[in-house]
Amino acid sequence: MKALPRRIPADAELDALMRVYGYRFTRTGGVAGAEASTDPVHVAEAERFGWPVRTVDRLAPIDILDRSVAAASMLDEDAVLGAFIAGLGSARHGRQTVISFAWARYLATAPVKDDGLPDCGLTPSRGDAFELDGTEVLVRLALGWAWNEQPQRYLPDLETAVAAGLPSPTADDRERLRTLLDVISAQPAGTRAGELEKAMARAKIVPEADRYQRYGILIGLAEYGLLPGTLDPAWDRFVSRSEFAAAWSGGPRSDITPPLSGWRGGIDEGRAARLRAL
């Protein structure tokens, strides 16, 4: 089986992978769905760049846990936060690592259950292993999506961050951050996350992002603790999946997950200052 490259796909290789996984760039720089190509010529083109296409690995939960802990231990906090800022513009994949890192950083000391694992979301829905297409995960990161569910998908992000390094923010990225923080600070008490996402869209801070990508950015800020809510941020301590489920405002059909779902306005000025200083 071809090994997964430890880099974020870009340029021609990203174009080739988008074709076979069913994505396309819009005229405005956003991303839209497209029919996934099964043409052997297109698949071979992607594979020539070294990518296994539609290849599923079976990963045991303990392996994901151990590898995630090892990768997170090699990442620097400020570099992770700087990558998040870069994710606002110059390096879309930087949005996810703050979420992945926050989830993994306390796993080594988290209390374990009877199965020997912490209550961290690494329970397969069926069988004893997770099935993961790492190429697809990295393509989606390259296109700007971020998520705080399915933590088995954090592993390619963390290991790639270690192997390839994390992006540093540009002056434009820092300006986008300042604008985003201003927009958040301007929201009145009682504002919900859905209203904040709409305000972010109106401000055109990340004009190429879609609704779900904007939510991913806000989830990253919530997991870092900049958007205070009813659930502690994973940046500060181990947050069990039981706590996560109990805090899920709106229930499992809601688009907005904790800790972002519990935000009702306000900003942690100390954490905002840390980001501004990077």
ABEGO torsion letter per residue (X at the ends): XBBBBBBBBBEAAAAAAAAAAGBBBBAAGBBBBBBBBABAAAAAAAAAAGBBBGBBBBBBAAAAAAAAAAAAAABBAAAAAAAAAAAAAABAAAAAAAAAAAAAAAAAABBBBAAGBBBAGBBBABEABBBBBAAAAAAAAAAGBBBABGAAAAAAAAAAAAAAEBBBBBAAAAAAAAAAAAAAAABBBGBBAAAAAAAAAAAGABAABBAAAAAAAAAAAAAAGABBBABBBAAABBBBAAAAAAABBGEAABABBOAAAABAEEBBAAAAAAAAAX
